[in-house]
Amino acid sequence: MYTGIVQGLGRVVTLTPTISGLHIVLRIPRPLLRDLQIGASVSVEGVCLSVVTIDDDLVSFDAINATLERTNLGDRLVGDVVNVERSARQGDENGGHAMYGHVSDTARISSIQLDGPRAHVELHVSAPWRRYLFPRGFLSINGCSLTLAEADAERGYCRVNLIPETIRVTSFFQYKVGDRLNIEVEQQTQVLVDVIERVIERQYTKQAGL
């Protein structure tokens, strides 16, 4: 489990296609290497990956094809930076929200501005996930716990405002309009919406005598 508070930026050193997907080697900030073990879970751009090898500050991961199809990891290039968060430990402070690194989908950037008081990212979300968009609701974007400033479920539009500190410590600076970002819908929101929809559907079916 993760909190959505990015702890550092890793840099892509090598990307090697494999039969099952992609082998990724990252240079990880040394403070995040403490007690890191092979098999540990690490959030990379919001994607939960398992450590395969550790060689000094070079850490490798394998992303299978199913992961590449659902996320933007396949869009990354050597030299890119990625948001990194170690898995949360029980009792740690959680300044974000509970996340699992199970990316729901990717969303296209329709507008992005990283300078000035109106710094923001606007996204276009695909149909299956639009019903979970609510103003002031939580959304994980590339592993960052963010609050939706605006949301229109019918259009699949949402907007998050970015404070200078978020821009400074994350990978948003390397993205542009048209790029894909990983999104993970907040679990409690998803469960609540799904349960309400099922109850309404059952009531309708019962009243219609179907």
N, C-alpha and C positions, 0 to 999 in steps of 0.2 A: 504494500500500500504506500501511497505517496501523498504529499500535502499540496503539491503545485507551487511550492516555493523553490524556484530554480537556485541551485547551490553553486553552479559554475558553468563555464562553457568548455566543452570538449572540441577538439579540432580533428576533422577527418584526415587521416594519414594515408590509408589505402582503402580501396573498394574492390573486392574480388568476386566476380560472379561465380556461383557454384551451381551444381545440379539442382539443389533444393532452394536456392535463393541468392543471398548476398552475404559475404564475409566482410565485416566492417572493423577497421582498426582505428581507434581514437586515441589522441593524446589527452589525458585527463589531468586536470589540476591536481597537484600533489596533495593538498588537504583532503581531497575526496578519495585518496588511495588508502587512507588509514583503515586497517583491518579488512580491506576488500579481499574477498576470496573468490576463487573459481566457483561458478554456479550461483553467485549472488545476483539479485535482481537490481537492475539500474534503469531508471527512466531516461531515455534518449529521445529528445523532441516529443516527449509525452508517451513514448512507446516502451513498454516493459520488455527489456531484453536481459538475457542471462550472460554473465561473464564466461567467456570460453578460455582465454589466456590472459596472463598478466606478465609483462616484460618491462620492468621499471615503470615509466609512466604511460606506456602503451598498453591499452586494454582492448581486447577484441570481442566481438559479438557476432552471432549468426542470425540473420533475419530470413525467415522462410518466405516462399513465394506468396503464401496467404497474407503474411504481414505486409509485404511490399504492395500487394493489391489494395489493401485497406488504408495504407499510410503514405506519407510523402518521403519515406526513407530512400526509396528508389530514385528520387529527384536530386538527392544530395551529390555533391561533387567533392573531389579531393581539395582540401583547403577550406571547405565550409566549416562553420562552427555550429554546434548543436547544444541545446539546453540539456543539462545533466542534473539529475537528482538521485541521490542514494535512497534506498527504501527506508521508510520511517520506522523508528523504534518505539516500542510501547513507552509512553510517558513523555515523549518528545512534544514540544510545543507545536501546535498546528495553526499557523497563521493563514492557511488557505482553506481547502476543503478536501474531504476524503476522495482520493483518486486511485485507480487500479492499474493504469497504464494500458487498459484495453480500449484502444482507439475505436470510436464509433464509426468515423468516416473522415474524409478530408473535405474541406470547404475552401472555395475560391475567394481570394482577396478581391473585393470590388473597389476598395479605397483604403489607402494607408498614408498616414502622415505622422512623422516621428519628431517634428520640430514644433516648438511653441506650445501655447496653452490648449490647443485643440488637437493634440496628438491622439491618434486613434487607429483602430483597424476595423474595417467593415467587411463582413463575410456574407457569401451566398451559400446557404446550407441546403443540401438536397432533401427531397420530399420526405423520406422516411424519418428524418430527425427534426423536422421543422416544428412538430407539435410540442417539443420539449423546450422551445425558446420562450422565455418570459423576461420582461424587464426586471432587473435586479436579481435575476437568477444566476446561478453559478454555471460556468462553462470552462473546461480545460482546453486551452489553445496552445498547441506545441508544448504541453506539459506545464503551462502556467495557469494557476488558479486565478480566473478573472471574473468580474461581475458584468453582466450585460447592461449597458446604459440604455440601449434601445433594442427592441425586438419586434418583428412582425412575422408571426408564424405562417400566415397565408402566403407571403412573398418569399419566405425563407431568408429574410434579412435580419442581421444582428450587428450591433456595434459595441465595441468595448473602448473605453477611454484609457489611455496609457499614461502613467505618471513617469517622470524622468528616471526614477530608480529602476522601474521595470524595463525601460528601454536600455538602460546602461548595462544591466546584468543578463539580458536575454539575447536570443538570436534574431529578433524581429528586424534588426537593421538591415539584414541581407535579403529581405523579401520585398517583392514589388507586386503591383496589381496583376492579377492573373495567376499568381503562384498559389499553390495549395498548402494549407495548414492543417495539422492534425487536430481534430476535436474529439473530446470525450464528454458525453452528456453526464451530468451529475446524477449519481445512482438513485438517490432518494426522489429526485424530480421524475426520473423515468418510471420508477415503480409507482409513484402516486398517480401520474397521468395514465399509465396502463391500467391500473386498478379501476380508476374512475370510468375510463372508456369501456371496460368490460361490464361494469355494473350497469351503465346506461344502455349498453347493447342488450344485456339480458332483460332489462326492464322493458325495452322496446319490443323485443321478441315475444315476451310474455304477454304484453298488452295487445300485440298484433295477432296473437294466437298461433304463432308459427312454431 
